[in-house]
């Protein structure tokens, strides 16, 4: 009896194991199916007129004499990361602060965030809170709002730096790029692959949205530099006279592809690849007059602006070939 009991237990265990394996495969298949079904796109595109008059709930006082406006894309709840930025790479020298201005742009938060955002803004005077819901696939609308904000409030400023909350920047190098570059131009990591993903990626785009196999040259990593006081306004006007204003599907494309690629190509603005702007936390450097210089890194798991800024500064300005 005892031996018979054991022989029955073994198939039961195998059955349970196989059931779990099958369920795991089904779940994996469901996830892949979702990734390849272009869930954010719709073959019946929404072409209804879109209201681009995004209201502004909070905005800082304008600073005079700004040549480089830095707008950081943030989420309402990211109080800690914003404070890290203020304490590190946005903690500007007295001289640099005369011409460089850093502000954080976000959509409206949940009701519980409202009071905290107002308190943060009263302390720092650097929040731009827009009247729309903040989500990943709203990034093109947020970038549009950033460009429009710059065009209306800082029209005379030569340069706009667009950055993400997980970028770490050395702003004195961006200021030098701004001074030395002839407008109009877009500078950034512009050697990124241009192939259009069709499946198994959150960046997958169906052919009925974008029929070409390659995007125009564009700049990525979350941060790029727009050189030219009127360039943001030109991009806004190009967006309003393009598919951006008539197709919800088009507005779901990656924001860097839309603004530094498709729309920039449309108005004939050159894009220039600049080294030392990296996707990773590992800094890259360019040599200038025998010394090493970096522009930005992109944090992944270790979200610590202070730590990564110190790491950049440790090597910044050291002789080329020193390490």
N, C-alpha and C positions, 0 to 999 in steps of 0.2 A: 504493500500500500504506500509506503513512504517513497519507493522508487517511482511508482506511477505518478505520484503527486509532483515529483521533481520534473519529470518529463513534460508535464502539462504547464509548469511555470515557465520553462524556457521559451516555447512558442509565444506565450503571452507577452513576455518581455520584448521579444523580437517584433511582435505585432505593434506594441506601443511605440517602439523606436521607429519603425517604418512609418507609422501614422504621423509622428512628429516630423520626420524628414519630408513627407509628402506635404504636410501643412506649411512647412518652411518654404518648400519650392513653390507652392501656390502663392504664398505671400510675396515671395520674390518676384514671381511672374506678374502679380498684380501691380507691384511697384514699378517694374519695367514698363508695363502696359500704360501706366499713368504717365511715365516719363516720355513714352513714345506717342502718346495720344494728343500732345500739344494742348494740355488741359487749359492753359491760359488764353488760347486762341479760339476763335469761333469762325467756322466757314461762312456763317451768316454774319458778316462783320457789322458792327454798330457804326453807321455813318452819320448818325444824327449830329447836329451842330454841338460843339463842346464849348462850354463857357470857360475861357482861360483867364477870366478876371478873378484870380485867386485873392481873397481877402487876406490882410495881414493883421493878426491879433496882437502881436507884440513886435516892436522893432527898436533898434538902438537909435540914439541921437547920431546924426551925421558928424563924422570927423573931417575937418578940413585938411587939405594937403595930401590926401591919400593917393599914392601912385600904384600900390599893389593891394588890392582887396582880396582877402582870403576867405572863402565861404566854405565851411565844413558841414557836410551832410551828416545830420545826427538824428537820433530818435528822442522823443520827449523824456523817456525814462533813463537816458544815459548820463545822468548827473555826474557820476564818478569819473567817467572817461573825459567829459568836458573839463572837469577840474584838473585832471592829470595834464591835459593839454595846456591849460592856463599856467600850470606850474612848471612846464617844461618848454616845448618848442614854441609856444605862443607867448612865453615870458620874454618880451622883447627888450633890447637895450633902449635907453632913452633916445638915442639917435635913430635907431631903426623904427621905433614906435611913431615917429613923426610922419613916416611915409608908408608904413605897412599897417593894415588893419585886419584883425581876425574876428569873424562872427560865425555863429552856429545857426544853421537853418534846419527847421523841422516842421512836421505837420502838427496839428493839434493832438494833444494827448488825451488820455482818459480823464474824466472829471476829477479823480483824486490827484492827478498830476498838475492841475491848473494852478492851485495856490503855490505849490513848490516851484513851478516855473516862474511865476511872478516874483517870488522871493529871490530866486537865482538871478533873474534879470535886474532886479533892483540893486543887487550887490555888484553885478559885473557889467551891465549895460551892453551885452553882446549876443542876445538871443533874437532870432527872427522866427516867429511862430506863425505859420501859414494856416489858413482855414481850410484844411483838407485832411483826410485820414492818411496816416503814414503807414506805408507797406512797401515790400520789395518791388512789386510791379508798378508802384507809383513813382519810382525813381526818375523816369523821364519827365514826369510832370514837375517833380521837385527841381530837377536841373533846369527845366524851362523857367520855373519861378525864380531860381537863382539868377539866371541870365537877365530876366526882366527886372529883377530887383537892382542889379548892378546898373543896367541901362537907365533906369529911372532915378536912382539915388546917387550913384557914383559915375555918372556919364563921363566926366572929365578924367577919371583915373585910367592910366594907360593899360594896366594889366589886371586880369582876374585869375586867381588860382582857385580851381575847384578841387576839393579834397574830401575824402571819406573819413569817418570817425576813427577808423583803424589805420590811417596813414600817419607816419611820423615824418615831419619835414624839417629841413634846415632853411629857414626863410631868408637868411642873408644871401644864400646862393640863388634862390628864386628872384630876389630883388635884382641881383646882378644880371641874371638872364633877361629880366624885364628891361633893364636899362640898355643892354647891348643888342637886343633883337629889334630888327626893323619890322614895323607892323604893316599889314596884318599877318598873323601867323599863330599856329597852335603848336606848342612844344610839349613833349611828354615821351612816354615809352610808346613809340609809334611803329615798332618793328614786330608787333604781335601778329600771330597767325590770322589770316583773313577768311579762312574757310567757314562756311555756314554749317552749324550742327543741325542735323536732321532728326536725330533720335538719341535716346539714352543720355540726356543732359538737361539741366534746368534752363540752358540757353538754346535748346532746340527750337527751330523755327520752320514751320511748314512752307512748302513752295507757294501756296496760295497767298501767303503774306509777303514773302520775299523770294522771288523766282530765281535769283542769280546764285551761283555757287560760291562767289566771293563777295565780301563786303568791300567798299572802298577803303583805302588806307585810313586807319584810325588809331587813336592813342588810348591806352588803358592803364591799369593799376589803381584806379580810383582817384588819381590826381593828375591834373594837366594844367598848363598855363596858356591862357588866351591873351595874346599881345595885340593891343589896338583898342583905343578908347571906345570906338563904335562897333567893334566886332561882336560883343554880346547882343547889341541891338539888331545887327544884321542877321544873326542867327535866330533871334526871336521872330523877325519879319519873315525869314525863310521858312521857319516852322509853321507860321500861320498861313502861308501860301502853298503848303505842301500837304502830303498825306497825313502828316502829324495832326492836322486840324480836322481831317475828315474820316480817319480810320482809327478805331480803338485798337485793332490788331497792330497797326504800325506803332502806336504809342506803347505797345508791350515789348518792342525790341529793346535790346540793351541800350542804356542811355548814352554810353560812350560811343557806340556805333552810330546812333542817331545824330548826335551833335558834333563829334569830332570826325565822323566819317561821312555819312550820307548828306547831311545839310551843309557841312563845310565844303564837300566836293561840289555841291549844287551852286554855291556862291563863289567858288574858285579860290578858297583860302588854302594856302599851303600848310602842310603838317610836317614838322621836323622832329626826327627822333633825337632824343637826348639820353645819353647813358646815365647810369647811376640813379635811375628811378626803377625800383624793383618790386616784383610781386611778392617777394618773400621777406622774412625778418632778417635775412643775411644781407648786410649792406653791399652795394656795389659802388665803385669809385671811378671817377675820371681823373686823368692827370691834366693839370693846368699849370703851366710855368714851373713844372717839376714838383708840384704838390698835389696831394689827393683831395678830391672834393666829392661829396654826395649830395643828392637832392632829397630823396625820400625812400622809405621802406614801407612795407605793408605788413602789419601785424596779423598773425593767425591765431594761435592758441594763447600765447602769452600777451594778454592785453594790458601792457604796462608802458605807457608813454614815457614816463620818467626814466625807466631803465633803458629803453631803446634809444631815447634821445642821448643819454650819457654814452651809450655804446657808439653812436654816430660821432659824437664830439671827440671821443677818445682817439679816433683815427683821422678825423677831419683836419686837413692842413699839414699832415705828416708827409715827409718826402716820398715820392713815388719809389717803389722798390724797397721801402723801409721794412715792410713785414714780409 
